[in-house]
Amino acid sequence: MSNKITMQPKIGMSFIGPRPLTILTTIDSKENVTSMTAALTMPASINPPLLILGISPQRQTMKNIVKNGEIVLNIPSYSIAKQAWIVGMNLPNGIKLDVAGLTTTPSIEIKPPIINECYINYECEVVNLQQPGDQMIITVKPIVMHIDLTLKNMIQEKQGKKSNSLFDNYKDIRKKMKHIYFAGFSGEPLGMDIGLLEEKDKRVGGVPPFNQSKKWFGEATGRGILSPSESETLKQLCQQWKKHQNPEENKDIRKKLIVEFKNFFNNLKIT
Ligand SMILES: Cc1cc2nc3c(=O)[nH]c(=O)nc-3n(C[C@H](O)[C@H](O)[C@H](O)COP(=O)(O)O)c2cc1C
């Protein structure tokens, strides 16, 4: 006789893991760089190389993908866990990388840029879009891959100058990269943790679940993170930016918004 109980699959989706993180970069119609942290990502074919992503239709990223079919997958390491945490918050479009302090370089083949602080970046073209559930399932084809020279040199030094194959030793590359994961739920209110799975002290935590970011910001004043006047300033700047999200014409508001959000995150104790 089976020693099992049955349950609704819906509540059991969190058993499937670990979920490696990526930071996605896309471009909107006003040339803003949109960025988001994503955990529903995996390789789906080796030849040709294909990756699949699960992205909510509500994301600005999704709107950009539908419009121009281009996306960069950037692989974040532990050294930028806090930045990946910030990029996973529902902040106004087009400012997240600046708020997090991440920088970019233009891609070779597509419009969205690569993130410098990520050791590995894949420039991708979208080849298929489907919506069988609450997320869009996007199949993308990497057309160019970038790998940071420090990572490449470190591996080749270890292998001895004789070897010129970068991929003789995936284990060393992965060790150096310290690729981070969606590492579970914790915090008050229940928040999403980001970090290394094997080292519990190497995590940052408490990103509010996707649908609760707005409420979480709204309550920041009550929790003493923002004074009432700072909260009001932030609210007004968000509205002014939302009305006119043009990074050139509305650059003063954009700049102020970045400063305010930077202060917000500097004052925030991340678990
Ligand atoms: C750890 C973590 C994993 C996430 N994974 C996904 C994901 O796989 N798909 C998704 O749609 N949103 C995911 N999100 C939420 C988005 O990163 C977040 O809503 C982002 O602000 C969307 O940005 P955009 O609307 O500017 O595109 C994740 C957030 C975190 C913190």
The ligand as a Tripos MOL2 file, in Angstrom:
@<TRIPOS>MOLECULE
LIG
   31    33     1     0     0
SMALL
NO_CHARGES

@<TRIPOS>ATOM
      1 C1         13.4340   36.1520   -6.3590 C.3       1 LIG1
      2 C2         12.4660   36.6960   -7.3420 C.ar      1 LIG1
      3 C3         12.0790   35.9400   -8.4450 C.ar      1 LIG1
      4 C4         11.1630   36.4330   -9.3680 C.ar      1 LIG1
      5 N1         10.8180   35.6520  -10.4560 N.ar      1 LIG1
      6 C5          9.8910   36.1010  -11.3270 C.ar      1 LIG1
      7 C6          9.5310   35.3120  -12.4660 C.ar      1 LIG1
      8 O1         10.1150   34.2500  -12.7180 O.2       1 LIG1
      9 N2          8.5610   35.7980  -13.2800 N.ar      1 LIG1
     10 C7          7.9240   36.9840  -13.0610 C.ar      1 LIG1
     11 O2          7.0440   37.3580  -13.8410 O.2       1 LIG1
     12 N3          8.2870   37.7750  -12.0140 N.ar      1 LIG1
     13 C8          9.2590   37.3780  -11.1540 C.ar      1 LIG1
     14 N4          9.6490   38.1790  -10.1050 N.ar      1 LIG1
     15 C9          9.0280   39.5020   -9.9350 C.3       1 LIG1
     16 C10         9.6550   40.5690  -10.8230 C.3       1 LIG1
     17 O3         11.0760   40.5630  -10.7420 O.3       1 LIG1
     18 C11         9.1550   41.9440  -10.4020 C.3       1 LIG1
     19 O4          7.7610   41.9590  -10.3800 O.3       1 LIG1
     20 C12         9.6990   43.0440  -11.3050 C.3       1 LIG1
     21 O5          9.5900   44.2730  -10.6360 O.3       1 LIG1
     22 C13         8.9790   43.1700  -12.6490 C.3       1 LIG1
     23 O6          9.5510   44.2570  -13.3580 O.3       1 LIG1
     24 P1          8.8670   44.9650  -14.6180 P.3       1 LIG1
     25 O7          7.3720   45.0460  -14.3500 O.co2     1 LIG1
     26 O8          9.5310   46.3050  -14.6530 O.co2     1 LIG1
     27 O9          9.1610   44.1230  -15.8090 O.co2     1 LIG1
     28 C14        10.5980   37.7180   -9.1880 C.ar      1 LIG1
     29 C15        10.9970   38.5050   -8.0950 C.ar      1 LIG1
     30 C16        11.9230   38.0090   -7.1910 C.ar      1 LIG1
     31 C17        12.3550   38.8640   -6.0520 C.3       1 LIG1
@<TRIPOS>BOND
     1     1     2 1
     2     2     3 ar
     3     2    30 ar
     4     3     4 ar
     5     4     5 ar
     6     4    28 ar
     7     5     6 ar
     8     6     7 ar
     9     6    13 1
    10     7     8 2
    11     7     9 ar
    12     9    10 ar
    13    10    11 2
    14    10    12 ar
    15    12    13 ar
    16    13    14 ar
    17    14    15 1
    18    14    28 ar
    19    15    16 1
    20    16    17 1
    21    16    18 1
    22    18    19 1
    23    18    20 1
    24    20    21 1
    25    20    22 1
    26    22    23 1
    27    23    24 1
    28    24    25 2
    29    24    26 1
    30    24    27 1
    31    28    29 ar
    32    29    30 ar
    33    30    31 1
@<TRIPOS>SUBSTRUCTURE
     1 LIG1         1 GROUP 0 **** ****
